[in-house]
Amino acid sequence: MDISEQSVIHVEKHMKESFSEIMEDYIIENMYWNDNDPNNIRAIAQMFRPESVKDKSLKSLNNLFLLFPPFAPEDN
């Protein structure tokens, strides 16, 4: 399994296990990797709440970022 497949599995696992309650109400708007430190590679997701599109007073609910646990790819 290459690093790309491993990273997808890592993110999906934490979406289901670590952030399941958040994922019930929020949608990932943007996701990127912080990989400046090879010993601390992490996915970061900017979230938004669908209700905020209809009700602009809920826009503050879109100020949520998820910091995923460190990703340590396995050598093949």
C-alpha positions in Angstrom: 0.0 0.0 0.0 1.5 3.4 -1.0 1.5 6.5 1.1 -1.5 8.0 -0.7 -3.7 5.0 0.2 -2.4 5.0 3.8 -3.2 8.7 4.2 -6.8 8.1 3.0 -7.3 5.2 5.4 -5.9 7.3 8.2 -8.2 10.2 7.5 -11.3 8.0 7.1 -10.5 6.1 10.3 -10.4 9.3 12.3 -13.5 10.8 10.6 -15.4 7.7 11.8 -13.8 7.1 15.2 -12.3 10.4 16.5 -14.6 13.0 15.0 -17.9 11.0 14.4 -20.1 13.4 16.3 -18.7 16.5 14.5 -19.1 14.7 11.1 -22.8 14.3 11.8 -23.4 18.1 11.8 -20.5 19.5 9.7 -19.1 19.0 6.2 -15.4 19.3 5.2 -15.0 22.5 3.2 -11.2 22.3 2.8 -8.6 19.8 3.8 -4.8 20.1 3.7 -1.7 18.5 5.2 0.8 20.2 7.5 4.0 18.3 6.7 6.7 20.9 7.7 8.0 18.5 10.3 8.4 14.9 9.1 7.8 13.6 12.6 4.5 15.5 12.9 2.5 15.1 9.6 -1.1 16.0 10.2 -4.3 16.5 8.2 -6.2 19.7 8.9 -9.9 20.1 7.9 -11.8 23.3 7.7 -15.5 22.5 8.5 -18.8 24.2 7.7 -22.3 23.6 8.9 -24.9 23.4 6.1 -27.5 25.4 8.0 -25.3 28.4 7.9 -25.8 28.7 4.2 -29.5 29.4 4.7 -29.2 31.3 8.0 -26.4 33.9 7.9 -26.6 34.4 11.6 -25.1 30.9 12.0 -22.0 31.9 10.1 -20.0 31.8 13.3 -20.6 28.0 13.4 -18.2 27.7 10.4 -15.1 28.6 12.5 -14.2 25.0 13.2 -10.9 23.3 12.2 -10.1 19.7 12.9 -6.5 18.8 13.7 -6.1 15.1 12.9 -3.7 12.9 14.9 -0.2 12.6 13.5 0.1 10.4 10.4 3.1 8.0 10.3 3.2 6.2 7.0 4.5 2.6 7.0 7.5 1.8 4.9 6.9 -0.7 2.1 
